[in-house]
């Protein structure tokens, strides 16, 4: 007689690791140490050391006891058996590596739960090589747009494992890994240096969780620039993953912290900051200023910090290698041709142009964008039943052409490195300039779209603008576009919004054919981008399918209109045969056949290319971009989700 299979029993008590993470604790049958699935995955001991707690409602006099985390043995380094925890002159006892670190954090961070959870520190140690790889990926594909770290000093801290001793640095390191991992997963890698399998485990979400848990719940304990930087990276990573509410959450935390720390005014900064710390603060402030303007354009909401309220200088236009804790160095001069003797390359020694020149110019564009957004919002605010006072300050909105004329004059004054986007070289020092050029082009087009939204222009002008925007993006090497990644889709969403407003209105055959061509060009650009970007996956095919549906409708309507025209022609001929008014006396009128009437209708121009028609609403129900944009939405909404 066969035995009844044993019923699996539910784990009655979660282990310490799963309890802290509030995740399901399930046994792993094949683990030789008898650990649960999660402890085996994170390679930490599976312990049940926390005190047992009585069930039911706690007494008001009961005090909450803090749990001790699992003890994790220090891994041994490859070189000479040196422990990962032999930091400087402080040697941590390998039997309990967390005690001294916890004391350091507790002393510096106040009463916010003390140290980071031991589980996340164990996770970081187990993921050491992945962390190092992802930091390098960050400097390749994210740093050119968001240079929030000073490269040499950050890599030095990473080598010394300082992020395991400093909670703020740990949070920002985990956050930068989360962003780099998400970008890599979405196809932003271009150098050929990395294989995705090197970066896939642990996934971006694990680093996101580590960073989030490292930010104190009481923000008064989140002191220092690293917590601001962690929130900034988490906001950008949330955009990458399409988590817009999460983006707003961490962007809000960042703005709260900079208000508390006074980052918006250099006079409020600590007096003993090194040049590295000063430059990192300036880059952080202006980076997230541009992100604030960008998010307001795309998803709506207020602009939290205005340029008029910002007492922060631009970053110094010197590369990281020439910025040290003790001061600023001067890069070696280069020889350039003089205007009088262009063939003499030794004629004029000069300082090389830093890539930060282009980065600062992009910030200029976002400051102009802030005022362009104000102009559009003022149009909306006229319907919010409040008094209007802008006339008191003489604020007259400038036309798109007037603003762009001045902006393009500024652009023309830039060095040539920022006005042409050369192909990628896989040399980070050279590709930094390519990234700036690509980002400048994308921001210029964003500015044009916002300025365009403030004016009422006709179909032809809309098509001109959309065509010019697509032409610019099509000329930028696709490697840079993929590296800019998810935010670029919102720029393309703005073009889709423009074309959608044309499709929704009155069309002629000529205007439809032009829009159709632009939509197919846009679908081709999306196809080039979506190979790895999962949020855009299938977008080009969906757009082509939409065009095919409209084409079918247009063919059907043309056939119906032709039939109606032929029938009308034949009817008119029959009437003339019965009562040939105006015909010559004694003349005979012969009714036309269907083919003859069709030929005459076509020759007579009854199929007028300029006659207006409107597409039925049901054909546009699946349009990827919303047609209406108002105060509660962004100016350039995106509907790829």
DAVEN-V365374 format. One record per backbone hydrogen bond with DSSP energy under -1.0 kcal/mol. NH is the residue of the N-H (numbers start at 1). CO is the residue of the C=O. E is the energy in kcal/mol with one decimal. If there is no record, write none. Layout:
BEGIN
nh-><NH:NH>
co-><CO:CO>
e-><E:E>
END
This chain:
BEGIN
nh-><16:19:20:21:22:23:28:31:34:37:40:41:42:44:62:74:77:82:84:86:87:90:96:102:103:104:105:106:107:108:109:121:122:123:124:125:126:127:128:131:132:133:134:135:136:137:138:139:140:141:142:143:145:146:148:154:155:156:157:158:159:160:161:162:164:165:166:170:171:172:173:174:175:176:177:178:179:180:181:182:183:184:185:186:187:188:198:199:200:207:208:209:210:211:212:213:215:221:222:223:229:230:231:232:233:234:235:236:237:238:239:240:241:242:243:244:247:248:249:250:251:252:253:254:255:256:257:258:259:260:261:262:263:265:266:268:269:278:279:280:281:282:283:284:285:286:287:288:289:290:291:292:293:294:295:296:297:298:299:310:311:318:322:323:324:329:334:336:344:345:347:348:350:357:359:360:361:362:363:364:365:366:367:368:369:370:371:372:373:374:375:376:377:378:379:380:381:383:384:392:393:394:395:396:403:404:405:406:407:408:409:410:411:412:414:418:419:431:432:433:435:436:437:438:439:440:441:442:443:444:445:446:447:448:449:450:451:452:453:455:462:463:464:465:466:467:468:469:470:471:472:473:474:480:481:482:483:484:485:488:489:492:493:494:495:496:497:498:499:500:501:502:503:504:507:510:512:513:514:515:516:517:518:519:520:521:522:523:524:525:526:527:528:529:530:534:536:539:542:543:544:545:546:547:548:549:550:551:552:553:554:555:556:557:558:559:560:561:562:563:564:565:566:567:568:569:570:571:572:573:574:575:576:577:578:579:581:583:587:597:598:599:600:601:602:603:604:605:606:608:611:613:619:620:623:633:635:636>
co-><47:15:16:17:18:18:35:28:31:26:36:37:38:39:59:94:82:79:75:83:85:87:93:98:99:100:101:102:103:104:105:117:118:119:120:121:122:123:125:127:128:129:130:131:132:133:134:135:136:137:138:138:142:142:146:150:151:152:153:154:155:156:158:157:161:162:162:166:167:168:169:170:171:172:173:174:175:176:177:178:179:180:181:182:184:183:195:196:196:203:204:205:206:207:208:209:212:218:219:221:225:226:227:228:229:230:231:232:233:234:235:236:237:239:238:242:243:244:245:246:247:248:249:250:251:252:253:254:255:256:257:258:258:262:311:265:266:274:275:276:277:278:279:280:281:282:283:284:285:286:287:288:289:290:291:292:293:294:295:307:264:316:319:320:327:322:350:348:341:343:344:336:334:354:355:356:357:358:359:360:361:362:363:364:365:366:367:368:369:370:371:372:373:374:375:376:377:380:381:389:390:391:390:394:399:400:401:402:403:404:405:406:407:408:411:415:416:427:428:430:431:432:433:434:435:436:437:438:439:440:441:442:443:444:445:446:447:448:449:452:458:459:460:461:462:463:464:465:466:467:468:469:470:477:477:478:479:480:481:485:486:488:489:490:491:492:493:494:495:496:497:498:499:500:613:609:508:509:510:511:512:513:514:515:516:517:518:519:520:521:522:523:524:525:526:532:533:536:538:539:540:541:542:543:544:545:546:547:548:549:550:551:552:553:554:555:556:557:558:559:560:561:562:563:564:565:566:567:568:569:570:571:572:573:574:575:579:580:584:593:594:595:596:597:598:599:600:602:601:606:608:507:616:617:620:630:297:297>
e-><-2.8:-2.5:-2.2:-1.8:-1.0:-2.0:-1.3:-1.4:-1.6:-3.2:-2.2:-2.2:-2.3:-2.1:-1.4:-1.1:-2.5:-1.4:-1.5:-1.5:-1.9:-2.0:-1.2:-3.0:-1.9:-2.0:-2.5:-2.9:-2.1:-1.5:-2.7:-1.6:-2.6:-2.1:-2.3:-2.3:-2.5:-1.4:-1.4:-2.6:-2.1:-2.3:-2.8:-2.2:-1.7:-2.2:-2.5:-2.0:-1.2:-2.6:-2.3:-3.1:-1.8:-2.9:-2.0:-2.4:-2.4:-1.8:-2.1:-2.3:-2.2:-1.5:-1.3:-2.4:-1.4:-1.7:-1.3:-2.5:-2.4:-2.3:-2.4:-2.7:-2.1:-2.2:-1.9:-2.1:-2.1:-2.4:-2.6:-2.0:-2.5:-2.5:-2.4:-1.4:-1.7:-2.0:-2.0:-1.4:-1.1:-1.3:-2.4:-2.3:-2.1:-2.4:-2.6:-2.4:-1.2:-2.2:-1.1:-1.5:-2.5:-2.5:-2.2:-2.2:-2.5:-2.3:-2.1:-2.0:-2.8:-1.9:-1.6:-2.0:-1.8:-1.5:-2.9:-1.1:-2.1:-2.4:-2.1:-2.4:-2.3:-2.2:-2.0:-2.2:-2.3:-2.0:-2.5:-2.5:-1.4:-2.1:-2.6:-1.2:-1.7:-1.5:-2.4:-1.9:-1.3:-2.4:-2.5:-2.4:-2.0:-2.2:-2.5:-2.4:-2.7:-2.3:-2.2:-2.2:-1.5:-2.0:-1.7:-2.1:-2.1:-2.6:-2.8:-1.8:-1.9:-2.4:-2.8:-1.4:-2.8:-2.4:-1.9:-1.9:-2.8:-3.7:-3.2:-2.3:-1.8:-1.0:-1.5:-1.6:-2.6:-1.9:-1.5:-2.6:-1.6:-1.9:-1.5:-1.9:-2.0:-1.9:-2.0:-2.0:-2.4:-2.0:-1.1:-2.0:-2.9:-1.8:-1.9:-1.7:-2.9:-2.4:-1.1:-1.6:-2.8:-2.0:-1.8:-1.7:-1.1:-1.1:-1.5:-1.1:-2.3:-2.5:-1.7:-1.4:-2.5:-2.8:-1.3:-1.9:-2.5:-2.3:-1.5:-1.9:-1.4:-2.9:-1.5:-1.2:-2.6:-1.8:-2.4:-2.5:-2.7:-2.6:-2.2:-2.3:-2.5:-2.7:-2.1:-2.0:-2.6:-2.2:-2.3:-2.3:-2.7:-2.6:-1.7:-1.6:-2.1:-2.5:-2.2:-2.5:-2.7:-2.6:-2.3:-2.4:-2.4:-2.0:-1.9:-2.1:-2.3:-1.1:-1.3:-2.6:-1.8:-2.4:-1.6:-2.1:-1.4:-2.0:-2.1:-1.4:-1.3:-2.4:-2.2:-1.9:-2.5:-2.5:-1.9:-1.2:-2.3:-2.0:-3.5:-1.4:-2.7:-2.2:-1.6:-2.4:-3.0:-1.8:-2.0:-2.6:-2.1:-1.9:-2.3:-2.4:-1.9:-2.0:-2.5:-2.1:-1.6:-1.2:-2.3:-1.1:-1.5:-2.6:-2.3:-2.3:-2.4:-2.6:-2.0:-2.1:-2.5:-2.2:-1.9:-2.6:-2.5:-2.0:-2.6:-2.6:-2.2:-2.6:-2.5:-2.1:-2.4:-2.8:-2.4:-2.4:-2.5:-2.4:-2.8:-2.8:-2.2:-2.1:-2.8:-2.7:-2.3:-2.1:-2.4:-2.2:-2.1:-1.9:-2.1:-2.8:-3.5:-1.5:-2.7:-2.5:-2.5:-2.4:-2.2:-2.4:-2.4:-2.5:-2.3:-1.1:-2.3:-1.6:-1.1:-2.7:-1.5:-1.5:-1.5:-1.9:-3.4:-1.3>
END
